[in-house]
Each structure stands twice: as structure tokens, then as C-alpha cells.
Amino acid sequence: MEFLSKKYLFTPGPVSVPPKVLLAQAQPIIHHRLPEFSEILKEIRENLKYLFQTKKEVYFFASSGTGAMESAIVNLFSPEDKVIVVSGGKFGERWVELAKTYNLKPIVIEVPWGRAVRVEDVEKALKENSDAKGVLIQACETSTGVKHPIKEIAEITKDKEAVLVVDAISALGVYKLPMDEWGLDVVITGSQKALSLPPGLSFIAFSDKALSLAEKSKLPKYYFDLKREKKAYEKNTTPFTPAVSLLVGLRENLKRIREIGLERMFKHYKALSLACRKAVKALGLEIFSEIPSESLTVIKAPAGLKVGEFLSYLRNKLGIIFAGGQAQLKGKIFRITHMGDQSPFDLLVAISAMEIALNKFGYPAPIGEGLKSAQEILYEYIKENF
């Protein structure tokens, strides 16, 4: 048994789950067709609208976030439809793969990994492809930590035929992303990010504009069929067996989110991300993301650092679990989340461990400098809010 056996999860999904939520999920299972469960669903549906900042219904599936992405594709489009896709990371690539799988015609805006899409590039693509039915984008590209300009893009799409489909899986609940106010047509999220739940639930909401387009969709659909979901929701039930224990946990965490309030949550994530970025810079390291999201901090690996061994040491010896890079970024970056059940003091643990591990692997990080820089930000946050 390792002496340092306590584990701290700092990956951008799954994230750490509050003990109260874990305990709720450990309660005896209830049957999903009983009135007791319908009452739980009723509460969940109302609180999801608060999270999404919408008056529209929010649907959920027993799947990872990719399931809701697929639901958006099959419910909105028909074969040969053009869709404009922003591809600036692993999950932008997923939109392209889904579009091709369903015989759509993706018009891809290639964005260098680590950069945010330029609004004028989206505007140009829409002008050149006026028959495009949708714009598919991430709010936060989790693989690079980049925050895309969703509000500005929504200003362009609101008067166009194309619907704006936003993968907000690692954004919703972290920073401002009001669906109705900004005119976002489809918003998607997953349970294992800011919702602070285990993986296994995905969520999707449609604007009136998107619902109108869905009426014309000719793509095949079964499990992810919006019409089937709507029909069941009218009876306050689900068309198929839902993930009962996860939904009981969701009910608990949505109550927690309402008690805290979205604005307070946004302040929390902003403080953590600012503190982490300041610590990284104090250690002489670089942030990878051009426009960093509050959801996570993505750090360029210093020259010579064997990232795999560095992350393994943190994980297996110190109990600190960061994430590495994906695809072309493997071995070039490492990622620290700020989502989930994370306090300012958890972040200080992560920074302290990072300083130690960097020195262990030959990078001369000045011990305590990252911590001091982070504490300066967190001190102001705590002083003002607690």
C-alpha cells in the first residue's frame, strides 16, 4: 500500500462527485414506472431548465455526451444536408465523424488546435453555403481547453436558416451560456462535467427554430428519437428504462446548483481557473489555449518532460490524477480540470503536487511560487464570497 494513498481527481471528465450525491445514488433502487419516480422526473425537468437557462424542455438519455450529439444530428437533418463544422480539436472532429456517418455534407472550418475559431470565418462559410442547415461547434473544446465565441456566432445564425448546435458538455454550468437569451438553437451537455455526476447521462434542448427543422428530418432514429421522448415526457415518464440511480443523483445535484446559484458557480470556476493559470505562469510554463476556458487549464509540457512518466508518477505515487493530451497533442500537454466537487484548497493540492513532480522530472519549478501566486487569487475570492 502506498503511503500517499488518497486520490484527487483532476481530469476533465469524469470529475469528483460530492459525497451527498454519491449517497443519494446508493439508496435502494426504485421502479421507473411508479408515481414516486415521476415526481423525481418532474423536479429534474424544472431544474434542468434553470441550468440551461431556457423555457424549453431538456431531454436526457442514458449515454455519454456523444449520445446527445448523435441525437442532434439524427433529429435535425436529412441525408445530403450541408452542415458547417468548427473542427479545432478532438471533439470538433467528432462532429465531422457524426456528420459523415449519417451521410451529411460537412463544410469543415479547420482551426489550429489551441486556437479559437474566428467569427468572420463562420460568417464567411455561411455566406458561401447559404443552404447549410446547421453550424456545429463546441462551446469549450475539452481536448485543447479553448473557449469558442458562441455568443458572437449566435448573433450571425439567429437570422439564418442554419441552426446553431452547441456541444456545451464541458461548458454548461461553468460559465455564462444562456440558451434563450443568446438564441442558441441546440445545447448539449453530459453528466460527468460541471454537473458533478458519474458518466452515463447526456442532455439536449431544442429551440423553436430547431424543433421546426426537426419536423423535416428524414434521418433514421430510434433510441435518440426526439418525438418519442416528447410523447413520453407529456406523461411525465421516459420511453425506455432510464438510468435510475444516476437520475436520483442528478436530482440531488440540481437542487445543490439551485441553492448555490449559477452566478456564484460561475465566480467559483473563474477564480479556480485564474488561480491555476497564474500558478502555471509563475512556474515558467505556458498555457496552451489561446482563449482559455474556465473549465480546465491546459499546459504546454516543457521541453524534455516525459509527460507519460510525469503523469504516472503524479497518479501512482502522489495520488494526483491529471489528464494528458489526445491524438496529436499526446505527450505535448497536460490538463487540469476545475469542474466537479473541487474547492480552492483542492486546487492548491494539485499545484503543490505539480511543482514537486516537475522537479522530480528535471524541470526546475521554483517550489512554492505557483502556490503563492494561486493563493493571491484565491484569497481575494474567499475574502469576498465566504
C-alpha positions, 0 to 999 in steps of 0.5 A, spaced: 500 500 500 502 506 498 503 511 503 500 517 499 494 513 498 488 518 497 486 520 490 484 527 487 481 527 481 483 532 476 481 530 469 476 533 465 471 528 465 469 524 469 470 529 475 469 528 483 462 527 485 460 530 492 459 525 497 451 527 498 450 525 491 454 519 491 449 517 497 443 519 494 445 514 488 446 508 493 439 508 496 435 502 494 433 502 487 426 504 485 421 502 479 421 507 473 414 506 472 411 508 479 408 515 481 414 516 486 419 516 480 415 521 476 415 526 481 423 525 481 422 526 473 418 532 474 423 536 479 429 534 474 425 537 468 424 544 472 431 544 474 434 542 468 431 548 465 434 553 470 441 550 468 440 551 461 437 557 462 431 556 457 423 555 457 424 549 453 424 542 455 431 538 456 431 531 454 436 526 457 438 519 455 442 514 458 449 515 454 455 519 454 455 526 451 456 523 444 449 520 445 446 527 445 450 529 439 448 523 435 441 525 437 442 532 434 444 530 428 439 524 427 433 529 429 435 535 425 437 533 418 436 529 412 441 525 408 445 530 403 444 536 408 450 541 408 452 542 415 458 547 417 463 544 422 468 548 427 473 542 427 479 545 432 480 539 436 478 532 438 471 533 439 470 538 433 472 532 429 467 528 432 462 532 429 465 531 422 465 523 424 457 524 426 456 528 420 459 523 415 456 517 418 449 519 417 451 521 410 451 529 411 455 534 407 460 537 412 463 544 410 469 543 415 472 550 418 479 547 420 482 551 426 489 550 429 488 546 435 489 551 441 486 556 437 479 559 437 475 559 431 474 566 428 467 569 427 468 572 420 470 565 418 463 562 420 460 568 417 464 567 411 462 559 410 455 561 411 455 566 406 458 561 401 453 555 403 447 559 404 443 552 404 447 549 410 442 547 415 446 547 421 453 550 424 456 545 429 461 547 434 463 546 441 462 551 446 469 549 450 473 544 446 475 539 452 481 536 448 485 543 447 481 547 453 479 553 448 473 557 449 469 558 442 465 565 441 458 562 441 455 568 443 458 572 437 456 566 432 449 566 435 448 573 433 450 571 425 445 564 425 439 567 429 437 570 422 439 564 418 436 558 416 442 554 419 441 552 426 446 553 431 448 546 435 452 547 441 456 541 444 456 545 451 458 538 455 464 541 458 461 548 458 454 548 461 454 550 468 461 553 468 460 559 465 455 564 462 451 560 456 444 562 456 440 558 451 434 563 450 437 569 451 443 568 446 438 564 441 442 558 441 438 553 437 441 546 440 445 545 447 448 539 449 451 537 455 453 530 459 453 528 466 460 527 468 462 535 467 460 541 471 454 537 473 458 533 478 455 526 476 458 519 474 458 518 466 452 515 463 447 521 462 447 526 456 442 532 455 439 536 449 434 542 448 431 544 442 429 551 440 423 553 436 427 554 430 430 547 431 424 543 433 421 546 426 427 543 422 426 537 426 419 536 423 423 535 416 428 530 418 428 524 414 434 521 418 433 514 421 432 514 429 430 510 434 433 510 441 435 518 440 428 519 437 426 526 439 418 525 438 418 519 442 421 522 448 416 528 447 410 523 447 413 520 453 415 526 457 407 529 456 406 523 461 411 525 465 415 518 464 421 516 459 420 511 453 425 506 455 428 504 462 432 510 464 438 510 468 435 510 475 440 511 480 444 516 476 437 520 475 436 520 483 443 523 483 442 528 478 436 530 482 440 531 488 445 535 484 440 540 481 437 542 487 445 543 490 446 548 483 439 551 485 441 553 492 448 555 490 446 559 484 449 559 477 452 566 478 456 564 484 458 557 480 460 561 475 465 566 480 467 559 483 470 556 476 473 563 474 477 564 480 479 556 480 481 557 473 485 564 474 488 561 480 491 555 476 493 559 470 497 564 474 500 558 478 502 555 471 505 562 469 509 563 475 512 556 474 515 558 467 510 554 463 505 556 458 498 555 457 496 552 451 489 555 449 489 561 446 482 563 449 482 559 455 476 556 458 474 556 465 473 549 465 480 546 465 487 549 464 491 546 459 499 546 459 504 546 454 509 540 457 516 543 457 521 541 453 524 534 455 518 532 460 516 525 459 509 527 460 507 519 460 512 518 466 510 525 469 503 523 469 504 516 472 508 518 477 503 524 479 497 518 479 501 512 482 505 515 487 502 522 489 495 520 488 494 526 483 490 524 477 491 529 471 489 528 464 494 528 458 493 530 451 489 526 445 491 524 438 496 529 436 497 533 442 499 526 446 505 527 450 505 535 448 500 537 454 497 536 460 490 538 463 487 540 469 480 540 470 476 545 475 469 542 474 466 537 479 466 537 487 473 541 487 474 547 492 480 552 492 484 548 497 483 542 492 486 546 487 492 548 491 493 540 492 494 539 485 499 545 484 503 543 490 503 536 487 505 539 480 511 543 482 514 537 486 513 532 480 516 537 475 522 537 479 522 530 480 522 530 472 528 535 471 524 541 470 526 546 475 519 549 478 521 554 483 517 550 489 512 554 492 511 560 487 505 557 483 502 556 490 503 563 492 501 566 486 494 561 486 493 563 493 493 571 491 487 569 487 484 565 491 484 569 497 481 575 494 475 570 492 474 567 499 475 574 502 469 576 498 464 570 497 465 566 504 
